């Protein structure tokens, strides 16, 4: 498998798996214990690694949300919970989800070792990726299930930051990029029908260039893996995905 094929496979699945706990019962309960609803906990929990900053800073890091919804959720959340406290609680919820879901998953030790190798390179080259840097600065869980999901979430933020940089560098407004790629999630990100942008052929071509640039930005980190490491990543993702599916089936 070429590095390009590996990136396409692994990063797509890391993206999907890295946020699997966001709206889980564990996360909802953790937020409610802090007096936060699901979406407010998401905003102050995910953005909380940045510290007690202004809403515009969080909006810049998130990239694709309507600024007014970020402002509302951030201010509402931090009026009840300090951002760094919320961030750690949000990651604690990920750990609880992982312990409940991945306890019997085999191969997580090799997955974690390979993911940490990628992460070490990424941390050393984190310029322009503040949200990733904030996530990466948090201590890793000791147990394998929680550690595996935390690493997946952090690597998701790594590529997410790289992609946002690539989108902007390719000349596409993130708002346009979001609508072009995820129109079904337009409202979930705070946008209304009258906010809908026009997506041009130029935008589509520029987004394709942004995808290529994203791979160029992250390839060096993943290229630190040999075939054994790549196989460990893919096997770990396979196993965790099966566990998530089994949980959903029950």
C-alpha positions as CSV (number, residue, x, y, z in Angstrom):
1,X,0.0,0.0,0.0
2,X,1.4,3.4,-1.0
3,X,1.6,6.2,1.5
4,X,-1.1,8.0,-0.5
5,X,-3.5,5.0,-0.2
6,X,-2.7,4.7,3.5
7,X,-3.4,8.3,4.2
8,X,-6.7,8.1,2.3
9,X,-7.8,5.0,4.2
10,X,-6.5,5.8,7.7
11,X,-7.2,9.5,7.9
12,X,-10.8,9.2,6.7
13,X,-11.4,6.6,9.4
14,X,-9.6,8.6,12.1
15,X,-11.8,11.5,11.2
16,X,-14.9,9.5,11.7
17,X,-13.8,7.7,14.8
18,X,-12.2,10.6,16.5
19,X,-15.5,12.3,17.3
20,X,-17.6,9.2,18.0
21,X,-18.0,10.1,21.7
22,X,-19.2,13.7,21.1
23,X,-22.9,13.0,21.5
24,X,-22.7,9.7,23.4
25,X,-24.7,9.1,26.7
26,X,-21.4,9.4,28.6
27,X,-20.6,12.8,27.2
28,X,-24.2,14.1,27.6
29,X,-24.1,13.0,31.2
30,X,-20.8,14.6,31.8
31,X,-22.0,17.9,30.4
32,X,-25.2,17.8,32.3
33,X,-23.3,17.3,35.6
34,X,-21.6,20.6,34.8
35,X,-24.9,22.3,33.9
36,X,-24.2,22.2,30.2
37,X,-26.3,20.9,27.4
38,X,-24.8,18.8,24.6
39,X,-23.9,21.5,22.2
40,X,-22.6,24.0,24.8
41,X,-20.5,21.2,26.2
42,X,-19.1,20.5,22.8
43,X,-18.2,24.1,22.2
44,X,-16.5,24.9,25.5
45,X,-15.2,21.3,25.8
46,X,-13.6,21.1,22.4
47,X,-12.4,24.7,22.4
48,X,-11.4,24.8,26.0
49,X,-7.9,23.6,25.2
50,X,-7.3,27.1,24.0
51,X,-7.9,28.6,27.4
52,X,-10.2,31.4,28.5
53,X,-10.1,33.3,25.1
54,X,-12.5,35.4,23.2
55,X,-15.2,33.7,21.1
56,X,-13.6,34.9,17.9
57,X,-10.5,32.9,18.8
58,X,-12.5,29.8,19.1
59,X,-14.4,30.5,15.9
60,X,-11.1,30.9,14.1
61,X,-9.9,27.6,15.4
62,X,-13.2,25.8,14.6
63,X,-13.3,27.3,11.1
64,X,-16.6,26.3,9.8
65,X,-19.2,27.5,12.3
66,X,-21.3,30.6,12.1
67,X,-19.5,33.1,14.4
68,X,-22.7,34.1,16.3
69,X,-23.4,30.5,17.3
70,X,-19.8,30.0,18.5
71,X,-20.1,33.3,20.5
72,X,-23.4,32.2,22.1
73,X,-22.2,28.6,23.0
74,X,-18.8,29.7,24.2
75,X,-20.0,32.5,26.4
76,X,-22.9,30.3,27.7
77,X,-20.5,27.5,28.5
78,X,-17.7,29.5,30.1
79,X,-20.1,31.4,32.3
80,X,-20.7,28.0,34.1
81,X,-17.4,26.2,33.7
82,X,-13.8,27.3,33.2
83,X,-12.8,26.4,29.6
84,X,-9.8,24.3,30.7
85,X,-12.0,22.4,33.2
86,X,-14.6,21.8,30.5
87,X,-11.9,20.6,28.1
88,X,-10.6,18.0,30.5
89,X,-14.2,16.9,31.3
90,X,-14.9,16.5,27.6
91,X,-11.8,14.3,27.2
92,X,-12.8,12.4,30.4
93,X,-16.1,11.6,28.6
94,X,-14.1,10.3,25.7
95,X,-12.2,8.1,28.1
96,X,-15.4,6.8,29.6
97,X,-16.8,6.0,26.2
98,X,-13.7,4.2,25.2
99,X,-13.5,2.1,28.4
100,X,-17.1,1.1,27.9
101,X,-16.7,0.3,24.2
102,X,-13.1,-0.9,23.6
103,X,-12.4,-2.9,26.8
104,X,-12.2,-6.2,24.8
105,X,-10.5,-4.8,21.7
106,X,-7.3,-6.6,20.8
107,X,-4.3,-4.8,19.2
108,X,-4.6,-1.4,20.9
109,X,-1.1,-1.5,22.3
110,X,0.4,-1.7,18.8
111,X,-2.1,0.9,17.6
112,X,-1.2,3.3,20.4
113,X,2.5,2.9,19.8
114,X,2.1,3.7,16.1
115,X,-0.2,6.6,16.8
116,X,2.2,8.1,19.3
117,X,5.0,7.9,16.7
118,X,2.9,9.9,14.3
119,X,1.9,12.3,17.1
120,X,5.5,12.9,18.2
121,X,6.4,14.2,14.7
122,X,3.2,16.3,14.5
123,X,3.8,17.9,17.9
124,X,7.3,18.9,16.7
125,X,5.8,20.5,13.6
126,X,2.6,22.1,15.0
127,X,3.0,25.7,13.8
128,X,-0.4,27.1,12.6
129,X,-2.4,24.4,14.3
130,X,-3.4,25.8,17.7
131,X,-6.4,23.6,18.3
132,X,-4.3,20.5,17.6
133,X,-1.5,21.8,19.8
134,X,-4.0,22.4,22.7
135,X,-5.3,18.8,22.4
136,X,-1.8,17.4,22.1
137,X,-0.7,19.1,25.2
138,X,-3.2,17.2,27.4
139,X,-1.8,14.2,29.2
140,X,-2.6,10.8,27.6
141,X,-4.7,8.3,29.5
142,X,-2.8,5.4,31.0
143,X,-5.2,2.6,30.0
144,X,-5.2,1.4,26.4
145,X,-8.9,1.8,25.5
146,X,-9.0,5.5,26.7
147,X,-5.5,6.2,25.3
148,X,-6.4,4.8,21.9
149,X,-9.5,7.0,21.5
150,X,-7.7,10.0,22.8
151,X,-4.9,9.5,20.3
152,X,-7.4,9.1,17.5
153,X,-9.2,12.3,18.6
154,X,-5.9,14.3,18.7
155,X,-4.8,13.0,15.3
156,X,-8.2,14.0,14.0
157,X,-7.6,17.5,15.1
158,X,-4.1,17.4,13.5
159,X,-5.5,16.7,10.1
160,X,-8.5,19.0,10.7
161,X,-6.2,21.9,11.4
162,X,-4.1,21.1,8.3
163,X,-7.2,20.9,6.2
164,X,-8.4,24.3,7.4
165,X,-5.0,25.8,6.6
166,X,-5.2,24.2,3.2
167,X,-8.7,25.4,2.5
168,X,-7.8,29.0,3.3
169,X,-4.5,28.7,1.3
170,X,-6.4,27.5,-1.7
171,X,-8.6,30.6,-1.7
172,X,-11.8,29.0,-0.5
173,X,-13.9,30.6,2.3
174,X,-14.4,27.9,5.0
175,X,-18.1,28.7,5.0
176,X,-18.2,27.8,1.3
177,X,-16.1,24.7,1.9
178,X,-18.4,23.6,4.6
179,X,-21.6,24.0,2.5
180,X,-20.0,22.3,-0.5
181,X,-18.8,19.3,1.4
182,X,-21.5,18.9,4.2
183,X,-24.7,20.6,3.2
184,X,-26.7,18.2,5.4
185,X,-24.9,19.7,8.4
186,X,-25.4,23.3,7.4
187,X,-27.9,24.1,10.2
188,X,-26.0,22.1,12.8
189,X,-23.2,24.5,12.4
190,X,-25.4,27.5,13.1
191,X,-26.1,28.6,9.6
192,X,-29.6,29.5,8.3
193,X,-31.0,29.1,4.8
194,X,-30.4,32.7,3.9
195,X,-26.7,32.2,4.7
196,X,-26.4,29.7,2.0
197,X,-23.4,30.6,-0.3
198,X,-23.1,30.0,-4.0
199,X,-20.5,27.3,-4.7
200,X,-18.7,27.8,-8.0
201,X,-16.8,25.5,-10.2
202,X,-13.7,27.4,-9.1
203,X,-14.5,26.6,-5.5
204,X,-14.9,22.9,-6.3
205,X,-11.5,22.8,-8.1
206,X,-9.9,24.8,-5.3
207,X,-11.3,22.3,-2.7
208,X,-9.7,19.4,-4.7
209,X,-6.4,21.3,-4.5
210,X,-7.0,21.8,-0.7
211,X,-7.4,18.0,-0.3
212,X,-4.1,17.4,-2.0
213,X,-2.4,20.1,0.0
214,X,-3.8,18.6,3.2
215,X,-2.1,15.3,2.4
216,X,1.1,17.1,1.7
217,X,0.9,18.8,5.1
218,X,0.4,15.6,7.1
219,X,2.3,13.0,5.0
220,X,5.6,13.5,6.8
221,X,4.1,12.6,10.1
222,X,2.6,9.4,8.8
223,X,5.6,8.6,6.7
224,X,7.5,8.0,10.0
225,X,5.6,4.6,10.1
226,X,7.0,1.5,8.5
227,X,4.7,-1.2,7.1
228,X,4.3,-2.7,10.6
229,X,3.2,0.6,12.0
230,X,0.8,1.3,9.2
231,X,-0.7,-2.2,9.6
232,X,-1.1,-1.5,13.4
233,X,-3.0,1.7,12.7
234,X,-5.3,0.0,10.2
235,X,-5.9,-3.0,12.4
236,X,-6.6,-0.9,15.4
237,X,-9.1,1.2,13.5
238,X,-10.7,-2.0,12.2
239,X,-11.1,-3.3,15.7
240,X,-12.4,-0.1,17.2
241,X,-14.9,0.4,14.4
242,X,-16.3,-3.1,15.0
243,X,-16.6,-2.3,18.7
244,X,-18.5,0.9,17.9
245,X,-20.8,-1.0,15.5
246,X,-21.4,-3.7,18.1
247,X,-22.3,-1.1,20.7
248,X,-24.7,0.6,18.4
249,X,-26.4,-2.7,17.6
250,X,-27.2,-3.1,21.3
